[in-house]
């Protein structure tokens, strides 16, 4: 059978031009990937290493295109409960990967998936295959409110179209990896990062992934067909940002300096004495986030920053919502210190950061004590996007000057729907053959109904109690069913989304009452209540 993927070398020739037969082994299997001072080509030669061949990986020979957009919805397996299929929203994009958040979960459990992962599917796939969408583990609301929450979250949402999903590539026939081979791998403690790595050991169907320059701090075992490992040059082809090999980066905080008019000195005193050692991108995130958290007004510090590309995420809360922003990708302590020096200048404070310890005259929490109450600054953290959904990571200049903004506020809040969009209230779906019968069933109750306190009020603004009154007044026979609407927390907006099949499937109503209720809901939509 002919393979459905093309040769890796063909991909490189198509993207970068012909590769001569006399080119070295490194040039045939690696991309000349420029990231600051790091290139795979130079690095492989200096370390006398060889990259793992493409056939070792469960990855497409031709990396899949990423046509997803921020706020699109899809179905995804709950990573903490893989037997459940849930609704997820795209909250971040990088290369061929998606950052996903399960609807009904918080922003602390975001996860990443490749666009050709079998664990993501278009909306409707679960029901098509006889399954049922489930609330995520740790669903924030009462479990009984899940059906109505599901209706609300999908109403008017932008569904990811089927055409942008990709078929998952096949697994290699067996484990081809050998100890010492180089690859690119997801840092599972900071899964937004992909880093240079080495196969440290091979044991049956598993491999030990060791991250270059980190002495075991981030190493992990995984199966040879894990989707978290990639051939050398993958990030270059997909547009993802490859971190350089690790070095111990550490910056120190000057707590004796003037904090200026924007930072609360008492809060600064409670910060750790240093950030790191960790990757440069992580240290920069920790320091900038600390400045935001210590500000009298977080909006002020946030206004000095511009959207970067490829770096970690920082967040601030102001104007009653959470805003997020990507910092630039950095790969050296020099760049981190230059960025922070510029930020401190804009904050009109002394330079609060340096690469050597400062003499401290005030008591402060130790780094260990601080870590228990401020996990967000630890190197092993997964940075969470705010509830306002971040912008897509469009290419921007990564120079320091372009990512510090002295005047303009950059907000990542956005309108999640097209400006001209008007949500349509779904019909209850009454078959024409039953419409007249239902009308006869309901007419007596409608005729008897006295003037209601609900008359003239916008149904979408009704409370759960208002909905229960509407149900009772629509027909006295509905009285026993009214409590179901409280149990499922159905307010006016949820009521207008109800369909007969939903009431039968999730609320346990029989066909007759469900059809009669739908008739009254349709009349309500037409303003005839």
DOPA-485920 format. One line per field, with one value per residue (C-alpha): residue in three letters; x, y, z. Coordinates in steps of 0.5 Angstrom, whole numbers, padded with zeros to 4 digits. Layout:
<rs>
tido	c(ALA|...)
east	c(X|...)
north	c(Y|...)
up	c(Z|...)
</rs>
This chain:
<rs>
tido	c(UNK|UNK|UNK|UNK|UNK|UNK|UNK|UNK|UNK|UNK|UNK|UNK|UNK|UNK|UNK|UNK|UNK|UNK|UNK|UNK|UNK|UNK|UNK|UNK|UNK|UNK|UNK|UNK|UNK|UNK|UNK|UNK|UNK|UNK|UNK|UNK|UNK|UNK|UNK|UNK|UNK|UNK|UNK|UNK|UNK|UNK|UNK|UNK|UNK|UNK|UNK|UNK|UNK|UNK|UNK|UNK|UNK|UNK|UNK|UNK|UNK|UNK|UNK|UNK|UNK|UNK|UNK|UNK|UNK|UNK|UNK|UNK|UNK|UNK|UNK|UNK|UNK|UNK|UNK|UNK|UNK|UNK|UNK|UNK|UNK|UNK|UNK|UNK|UNK|UNK|UNK|UNK|UNK|UNK|UNK|UNK|UNK|UNK|UNK|UNK|UNK|UNK|UNK|UNK|UNK|UNK|UNK|UNK|UNK|UNK|UNK|UNK|UNK|UNK|UNK|UNK|UNK|UNK|UNK|UNK|UNK|UNK|UNK|UNK|UNK|UNK|UNK|UNK|UNK|UNK|UNK|UNK|UNK|UNK|UNK|UNK|UNK|UNK|UNK|UNK|UNK|UNK|UNK|UNK|UNK|UNK|UNK|UNK|UNK|UNK|UNK|UNK|UNK|UNK|UNK|UNK|UNK|UNK|UNK|UNK|UNK|UNK|UNK|UNK|UNK|UNK|UNK|UNK|UNK|UNK|UNK|UNK|UNK|UNK|UNK|UNK|UNK|UNK|UNK|UNK|UNK|UNK|UNK|UNK|UNK|UNK|UNK|UNK|UNK|UNK|UNK|UNK|UNK|UNK|UNK|UNK|UNK|UNK|UNK|UNK|UNK|UNK|UNK|UNK|UNK|UNK|UNK|UNK|UNK|UNK|UNK|UNK|UNK|UNK|UNK|UNK|UNK|UNK|UNK|UNK|UNK|UNK|UNK|UNK|UNK|UNK|UNK|UNK|UNK|UNK|UNK|UNK|UNK|UNK|UNK|UNK|UNK|UNK|UNK|UNK|UNK|UNK|UNK|UNK|UNK|UNK|UNK|UNK|UNK|UNK|UNK|UNK|UNK|UNK|UNK|UNK|UNK|UNK|UNK|UNK|UNK|UNK|UNK|UNK|UNK|UNK|UNK|UNK|UNK|UNK|UNK|UNK|UNK|UNK|UNK|UNK|UNK|UNK|UNK|UNK|UNK|UNK|UNK|UNK|UNK|UNK|UNK|UNK|UNK|UNK|UNK|UNK|UNK|UNK|UNK|UNK|UNK|UNK|UNK|UNK|UNK|UNK|UNK|UNK|UNK|UNK|UNK|UNK|UNK|UNK|UNK|UNK|UNK|UNK|UNK|UNK|UNK|UNK|UNK|UNK|UNK|UNK|UNK|UNK|UNK|UNK|UNK|UNK|UNK|UNK|UNK|UNK|UNK|UNK|UNK|UNK|UNK|UNK|UNK|UNK|UNK|UNK|UNK|UNK|UNK|UNK|UNK|UNK|UNK|UNK|UNK|UNK|UNK|UNK|UNK|UNK|UNK|UNK|UNK|UNK|UNK|UNK|UNK|UNK|UNK|UNK|UNK|UNK|UNK|UNK|UNK|UNK|UNK|UNK|UNK|UNK|UNK|UNK|UNK|UNK|UNK|UNK|UNK|UNK|UNK|UNK|UNK|UNK|UNK|UNK|UNK|UNK|UNK|UNK|UNK|UNK|UNK|UNK|UNK|UNK|UNK|UNK|UNK|UNK|UNK|UNK|UNK|UNK|UNK|UNK|UNK|UNK|UNK|UNK|UNK|UNK|UNK|UNK|UNK|UNK|UNK|UNK|UNK|UNK|UNK|UNK|UNK|UNK|UNK|UNK|UNK|UNK|UNK|UNK|UNK|UNK|UNK|UNK|UNK|UNK|UNK|UNK|UNK|UNK|UNK|UNK|UNK|UNK|UNK|UNK|UNK|UNK|UNK|UNK|UNK|UNK|UNK|UNK|UNK|UNK|UNK|UNK|UNK|UNK|UNK|UNK|UNK|UNK|UNK|UNK|UNK|UNK|UNK|UNK|UNK|UNK|UNK|UNK|UNK|UNK|UNK|UNK|UNK|UNK|UNK|UNK|UNK|UNK|UNK|UNK|UNK|UNK|UNK|UNK|UNK|UNK|UNK|UNK|UNK|UNK|UNK|UNK|UNK|UNK|UNK|UNK|UNK|UNK|UNK|UNK|UNK|UNK|UNK|UNK|UNK|UNK|UNK|UNK|UNK|UNK|UNK|UNK|UNK|UNK|UNK|UNK|UNK|UNK|UNK)
east	c(0000|0003|0004|-0001|0005|0011|0018|0021|0027|0021|0018|0025|0026|0019|0020|0028|0030|0034|0039|0045|0047|0054|0050|0052|0048|0046|0043|0039|0036|0035|0033|0038|0034|0036|0033|0038|0045|0042|0042|0040|0046|0051|0049|0049|0056|0058|0055|0057|0050|0045|0038|0032|0030|0023|0020|0021|0016|0008|0008|0006|0011|0008|0006|-0001|-0004|-0007|-0013|-0017|-0019|-0019|-0026|-0028|-0031|-0030|-0031|-0025|-0023|-0022|-0015|-0016|-0022|-0021|-0027|-0031|-0032|-0033|-0034|-0028|-0026|-0020|-0016|-0009|-0005|0002|0005|0001|-0002|-0008|-0009|-0016|-0020|-0026|-0033|-0035|-0028|-0023|-0017|-0012|-0013|-0012|-0008|-0005|-0007|-0004|-0009|-0009|-0010|-0015|-0017|-0021|-0027|-0032|-0038|-0043|-0039|-0040|-0048|-0047|-0043|-0048|-0045|-0046|-0043|-0041|-0039|-0031|-0028|-0029|-0035|-0036|-0044|-0049|-0048|-0056|-0055|-0050|-0056|-0058|-0051|-0049|-0055|-0052|-0045|-0047|-0052|-0049|-0042|-0037|-0036|-0030|-0031|-0030|-0025|-0020|-0019|-0014|-0013|-0008|-0002|-0001|0004|0011|0011|0016|0021|0026|0029|0037|0040|0043|0039|0036|0029|0024|0020|0014|0016|0011|0012|0011|0007|0007|0015|0018|0025|0031|0032|0036|0034|0037|0035|0030|0026|0022|0016|0018|0024|0027|0026|0032|0032|0039|0042|0037|0040|0034|0029|0024|0026|0020|0019|0014|0012|0015|0009|0008|0005|0009|0016|0018|0023|0029|0026|0019|0018|0021|0016|0010|0012|0012|0017|0023|0027|0034|0038|0037|0042|0041|0038|0037|0035|0035|0031|0033|0028|0032|0031|0025|0019|0016|0009|0006|0009|0007|0013|0010|0008|0015|0018|0014|0017|0022|0030|0030|0027|0030|0034|0030|0029|0030|0022|0020|0024|0022|0015|0016|0019|0014|0008|0011|0011|0004|0001|0005|0002|-0003|-0007|-0005|-0008|-0002|0003|0000|-0001|0007|0007|0006|0003|0009|0010|0013|0014|0010|0003|0002|-0005|-0008|-0015|-0018|-0024|-0028|-0025|-0018|-0013|-0008|-0002|0004|0011|0017|0021|0027|0034|0039|0039|0042|0035|0031|0035|0035|0027|0026|0031|0026|0020|0023|0024|0017|0015|0019|0023|0030|0032|0029|0033|0040|0044|0048|0045|0043|0044|0037|0036|0028|0026|0022|0019|0024|0023|0021|0016|0014|0012|0007|0003|0005|0005|0005|0012|0015|0019|0014|0008|0003|0001|-0006|-0010|-0015|-0023|-0023|-0020|-0013|-0012|-0009|-0001|0000|0007|0010|0017|0020|0025|0025|0023|0017|0014|0015|0009|0010|0003|-0002|-0006|-0006|-0012|-0013|-0021|-0025|-0031|-0032|-0037|-0038|-0041|-0047|-0049|-0055|-0057|-0063|-0067|-0068|-0075|-0078|-0078|-0085|-0087|-0093|-0097|-0097|-0098|-0105|-0106|-0102|-0105|-0112|-0109|-0106|-0112|-0116|-0110|-0108|-0116|-0116|-0110|-0111|-0107|-0100|-0094|-0090|-0094|-0090|-0083|-0077|-0077|-0070|-0069|-0074|-0071|-0072|-0078|-0081|-0080|-0083|-0089|-0089|-0090|-0095|-0099|-0099|-0103|-0105|-0103|-0095|-0095|-0092|-0086|-0085|-0079|-0075|-0074|-0071|-0067|-0064|-0063|-0067|-0068|-0071|-0065|-0065|-0072|-0072|-0067|-0071|-0073|-0078|-0072|-0068|-0073|-0075|-0067|-0065|-0071|-0074|-0081|-0085|-0087|-0094|-0092|-0085|-0089|-0094|-0089|-0086|-0092|-0092|-0085|-0086|-0092|-0087|-0082|-0088|-0090|-0097|-0096)
north	c(0000|0007|0011|0017|0022|0024|0024|0028|0030|0032|0037|0040|0041|0044|0049|0051|0049|0043|0039|0037|0030|0032|0036|0033|0028|0034|0038|0032|0031|0038|0045|0050|0053|0060|0062|0067|0064|0057|0053|0045|0045|0048|0044|0037|0038|0041|0035|0030|0028|0025|0026|0021|0019|0021|0014|0014|0018|0018|0025|0026|0027|0033|0037|0039|0046|0049|0053|0053|0060|0063|0061|0056|0050|0042|0036|0033|0028|0030|0029|0028|0023|0020|0016|0023|0027|0034|0041|0045|0052|0054|0059|0059|0057|0056|0052|0045|0046|0048|0050|0048|0049|0045|0049|0049|0048|0054|0056|0052|0046|0048|0043|0042|0038|0037|0039|0032|0029|0023|0026|0032|0032|0036|0038|0032|0027|0024|0024|0021|0015|0014|0017|0023|0029|0029|0035|0036|0033|0039|0042|0048|0048|0043|0037|0037|0044|0041|0040|0047|0049|0045|0049|0056|0054|0052|0057|0062|0059|0058|0051|0049|0046|0039|0040|0043|0037|0032|0024|0022|0019|0011|0009|0006|-0001|-0002|0003|0005|0010|0009|0012|0019|0021|0028|0030|0036|0035|0038|0040|0037|0042|0048|0045|0051|0050|0045|0044|0040|0034|0027|0020|0018|0011|0006|0000|-0004|0001|0007|0012|0017|0024|0028|0036|0038|0043|0041|0035|0031|0037|0036|0029|0024|0017|0016|0011|0011|0013|0019|0025|0030|0028|0031|0030|0035|0041|0040|0047|0050|0047|0048|0055|0053|0057|0052|0054|0054|0048|0050|0054|0056|0063|0067|0074|0077|0083|0089|0090|0096|0100|0106|0102|0109|0111|0105|0099|0097|0097|0092|0087|0088|0086|0079|0077|0072|0074|0072|0068|0062|0058|0057|0058|0065|0065|0063|0068|0073|0071|0071|0078|0081|0078|0080|0087|0087|0083|0088|0094|0099|0099|0093|0096|0101|0096|0092|0099|0099|0092|0090|0083|0079|0072|0065|0067|0066|0069|0074|0076|0082|0084|0091|0094|0088|0082|0079|0080|0076|0078|0074|0076|0076|0069|0070|0066|0069|0073|0079|0080|0079|0084|0089|0088|0089|0095|0098|0096|0099|0106|0106|0105|0110|0106|0104|0098|0093|0087|0084|0078|0078|0078|0085|0086|0086|0090|0088|0081|0077|0070|0065|0062|0056|0059|0064|0058|0055|0061|0064|0058|0062|0064|0057|0054|0048|0052|0052|0059|0059|0064|0068|0068|0073|0069|0071|0073|0069|0069|0073|0074|0080|0083|0080|0086|0089|0096|0093|0089|0095|0100|0107|0110|0105|0100|0093|0089|0082|0082|0081|0080|0073|0073|0077|0084|0083|0076|0076|0069|0065|0062|0055|0052|0047|0042|0040|0036|0039|0033|0034|0041|0042|0036|0040|0046|0043|0040|0047|0051|0050|0052|0058|0061|0060|0064|0070|0076|0074|0079|0076|0079|0084|0082|0080|0072|0072|0076|0071|0068|0060|0062|0066|0060|0056|0060|0060|0053|0053|0058|0055|0049|0046|0039|0042|0043|0037|0038|0045|0043|0040|0047|0049|0042|0044|0051|0053|0061|0065|0064|0057|0056|0059|0054|0048|0043|0037|0032|0036|0035|0028|0026|0030|0032|0025|0028|0024|0026|0029|0034|0035|0037|0041|0045|0046|0049|0054|0056|0057|0062|0065|0067|0070|0074|0071|0069)
up	c(0000|-0002|0004|0005|0007|0003|0004|0010|0005|0000|0005|0006|-0001|-0002|0003|0003|-0004|-0007|-0002|-0006|-0005|-0002|0004|0011|0014|0019|0013|0010|0017|0020|0019|0020|0025|0028|0035|0037|0037|0037|0030|0030|0025|0029|0035|0032|0030|0036|0040|0035|0035|0030|0030|0031|0024|0022|0022|0029|0031|0031|0027|0020|0015|0012|0019|0018|0017|0023|0021|0028|0031|0038|0041|0036|0040|0039|0042|0046|0051|0058|0060|0067|0065|0059|0058|0058|0052|0053|0050|0049|0047|0043|0047|0044|0038|0036|0030|0029|0036|0040|0047|0050|0055|0057|0058|0065|0067|0070|0067|0071|0067|0060|0056|0049|0043|0036|0030|0028|0035|0035|0042|0038|0034|0031|0035|0034|0033|0040|0039|0032|0035|0040|0046|0050|0052|0059|0064|0065|0072|0077|0073|0077|0077|0080|0075|0074|0071|0065|0060|0060|0061|0054|0051|0053|0051|0044|0042|0037|0038|0033|0031|0028|0021|0020|0014|0019|0023|0021|0021|0026|0023|0024|0030|0028|0027|0033|0038|0033|0038|0040|0046|0044|0039|0039|0038|0040|0046|0049|0056|0060|0066|0062|0056|0052|0051|0046|0047|0044|0048|0048|0048|0055|0055|0051|0055|0051|0048|0053|0052|0057|0054|0057|0056|0054|0059|0065|0069|0070|0072|0067|0064|0063|0061|0055|0050|0043|0039|0044|0041|0045|0041|0035|0030|0029|0025|0027|0030|0024|0019|0023|0026|0033|0038|0040|0046|0046|0051|0058|0062|0069|0069|0075|0076|0083|0086|0089|0095|0097|0091|0090|0087|0084|0084|0081|0085|0092|0096|0102|0096|0093|0100|0100|0093|0093|0093|0086|0080|0077|0076|0070|0063|0060|0058|0065|0069|0065|0066|0073|0074|0069|0073|0080|0077|0075|0082|0086|0082|0085|0079|0074|0068|0069|0068|0063|0059|0058|0055|0048|0045|0044|0040|0042|0050|0056|0058|0063|0066|0069|0072|0071|0068|0071|0067|0066|0060|0058|0054|0051|0052|0047|0046|0050|0050|0054|0061|0057|0054|0060|0064|0058|0058|0065|0065|0060|0064|0071|0067|0064|0072|0074|0079|0080|0077|0081|0078|0077|0075|0082|0089|0092|0100|0103|0109|0110|0112|0107|0105|0103|0096|0099|0103|0098|0093|0097|0097|0090|0085|0079|0080|0080|0074|0073|0072|0066|0065|0065|0060|0063|0062|0057|0052|0049|0042|0037|0037|0030|0028|0031|0032|0038|0039|0046|0044|0040|0046|0051|0050|0054|0052|0049|0053|0049|0051|0049|0050|0044|0041|0040|0035|0028|0029|0025|0028|0031|0035|0033|0038|0036|0034|0039|0033|0033|0027|0023|0024|0031|0031|0031|0036|0041|0039|0041|0048|0050|0048|0054|0059|0055|0055|0062|0064|0068|0067|0069|0073|0067|0062|0058|0061|0057|0057|0057|0063|0067|0073|0075|0079|0073|0069|0074|0074|0067|0067|0072|0069|0062|0064|0071|0069|0068|0076|0078|0073|0075|0080|0075|0072|0079|0079|0072|0074|0068|0067|0062|0057|0058|0057|0050|0048|0050|0045|0046|0045|0050|0055|0054|0054|0060|0064|0063|0061|0057|0049|0051|0056|0052|0046|0050|0053|0047|0044|0050|0049|0041|0043|0048|0043|0038|0044|0045|0052)
</rs>
